[in-house]
Amino acid sequence: MTSNSLAASKFGRKAQVNIRLSDFEIPPMQDILLIGKKAPIGPEAVRRMVDAMSPDQYEIITLEHQTFEALVIKKTLLKQISKDKLIPIILEEGELIGTEEIVIKAQISIVYEINRGIVL
């Protein structure tokens, strides 16, 4: 066991982030939607849809990105991991398969691993 993994096993926290990306389908909402700049549905239409389907459960974030215009994300995810850490991961993976014309839905599973050492 390395000293780094030994230290992590005694105390500390880490999060494992798994992301599933696929084409937009009906029903559309899962955890995240990435809206391309030339997608057939824009952020305002998505806002109306989200408000009708799941009021106050999603946040719509306008992006300064070469491919995507907006990101729609469950508010509960942003309570688990900050925007500053989560959004770059989503964009990095989304731009590998995304185009300006696409709407991508993503499902995210966040698993926390917490280890604490105690004195016996």
PEJOZI-V168604 format. One record per residue. N is the residue number from 1. RES is the residue in one letter. SS is DSSP state (helix for helix, strand for strand, loop for the rest). Layout:
n=N res=RES ss=SS
n=N res=RES ss=SS
This chain:
n=1 res=M ss=loop
n=2 res=T ss=loop
n=3 res=S ss=helix
n=4 res=N ss=helix
n=5 res=S ss=helix
n=6 res=L ss=helix
n=7 res=A ss=helix
n=8 res=A ss=helix
n=9 res=S ss=helix
n=10 res=K ss=helix
n=11 res=F ss=loop
n=12 res=G ss=strand
n=13 res=R ss=strand
n=14 res=K ss=strand
n=15 res=A ss=strand
n=16 res=Q ss=strand
n=17 res=V ss=strand
n=18 res=N ss=strand
n=19 res=I ss=strand
n=20 res=R ss=strand
n=21 res=L ss=strand
n=22 res=S ss=strand
n=23 res=D ss=strand
n=24 res=F ss=loop
n=25 res=E ss=loop
n=26 res=I ss=loop
n=27 res=P ss=loop
n=28 res=P ss=loop
n=29 res=M ss=loop
n=30 res=Q ss=loop
n=31 res=D ss=loop
n=32 res=I ss=strand
n=33 res=L ss=strand
n=34 res=L ss=strand
n=35 res=I ss=strand
n=36 res=G ss=strand
n=37 res=K ss=loop
n=38 res=K ss=loop
n=39 res=A ss=loop
n=40 res=P ss=loop
n=41 res=I ss=loop
n=42 res=G ss=loop
n=43 res=P ss=helix
n=44 res=E ss=helix
n=45 res=A ss=helix
n=46 res=V ss=helix
n=47 res=R ss=helix
n=48 res=R ss=helix
n=49 res=M ss=helix
n=50 res=V ss=helix
n=51 res=D ss=helix
n=52 res=A ss=helix
n=53 res=M ss=helix
n=54 res=S ss=loop
n=55 res=P ss=loop
n=56 res=D ss=loop
n=57 res=Q ss=loop
n=58 res=Y ss=strand
n=59 res=E ss=strand
n=60 res=I ss=strand
n=61 res=I ss=strand
n=62 res=T ss=strand
n=63 res=L ss=loop
n=64 res=E ss=loop
n=65 res=H ss=loop
n=66 res=Q ss=loop
n=67 res=T ss=loop
n=68 res=F ss=strand
n=69 res=E ss=strand
n=70 res=A ss=strand
n=71 res=L ss=strand
n=72 res=V ss=strand
n=73 res=I ss=strand
n=74 res=K ss=strand
n=75 res=K ss=helix
n=76 res=T ss=helix
n=77 res=L ss=helix
n=78 res=L ss=helix
n=79 res=K ss=helix
n=80 res=Q ss=helix
n=81 res=I ss=loop
n=82 res=S ss=loop
n=83 res=K ss=helix
n=84 res=D ss=helix
n=85 res=K ss=helix
n=86 res=L ss=helix
n=87 res=I ss=helix
n=88 res=P ss=helix
n=89 res=I ss=helix
n=90 res=I ss=helix
n=91 res=L ss=helix
n=92 res=E ss=helix
n=93 res=E ss=helix
n=94 res=G ss=helix
n=95 res=E ss=helix
n=96 res=L ss=helix
n=97 res=I ss=helix
n=98 res=G ss=loop
n=99 res=T ss=loop
n=100 res=E ss=loop
n=101 res=E ss=loop
n=102 res=I ss=loop
n=103 res=V ss=strand
n=104 res=I ss=strand
n=105 res=K ss=strand
n=106 res=A ss=strand
n=107 res=Q ss=strand
n=108 res=I ss=strand
n=109 res=S ss=strand
n=110 res=I ss=strand
n=111 res=V ss=strand
n=112 res=Y ss=strand
n=113 res=E ss=strand
n=114 res=I ss=strand
n=115 res=N ss=strand
n=116 res=R ss=loop
n=117 res=G ss=loop
n=118 res=I ss=loop
n=119 res=V ss=loop
n=120 res=L ss=loop
